[in-house]
Amino acid sequence: MFSSVNHVGVGIASLSYALPLIVTYLISLKMGLEPFNIKGLLFLLILVVGTFAYLFRSEYILDFSGSWSWIILLSLSPISIGIANVYRSVKWPTDLPVLHVALLTNLFSAITYLFLILILAPSFDITSSEKLDVTLLLFILMLLSGTGQFLLFSLQKSVGPVFIGQTGSIVTLFGGVLGYVFYGDSYSIYTFIGSLFIFIGVFYYSKYKLLYTQK
């Protein structure tokens, strides 16, 4: 996802967090983790439509040819995240605390990155004056990522995989806003309509899920 940002923009790259909702929902239906309900499905579809609206950026409508390979590569991320969401719900040991799951997830992520460093052998071309800034940035990212995973897993244990799948659409929404404000990403009117759809979908699906859980 980080590699694709320079090729497709922050908003498009953040789609890899939103599309696992589709994968998670289909697997959950198949395994009986999520009951089929037309109202809940409608709200999820609103979310998906709003998320896909981020593809309708003006520069990509004019020239989409150079980005297809990165978009295809990004599609691998929602597949793996969607499967992981369902797997955690099904195989989570009842006596395993959320903190342990979050710590182990970050540990195996670190092992994966070390493996990639050995395989790809990247060169870190930074000056000594920049090392402190880079180290501080990495520390902040690790802290935010670890906290986010802990909160996400805590939520998943109580509401299930599909509910947390919609948080990816929120990431897409904020990714688009931050991309516009800080990185100069340009968007069409479809993107702003999509943002409204995402907000409506998240709000009403959360409300529906809360009422369904109380019943």
Disulfide bonds with the S-S distance in Angstrom:
none
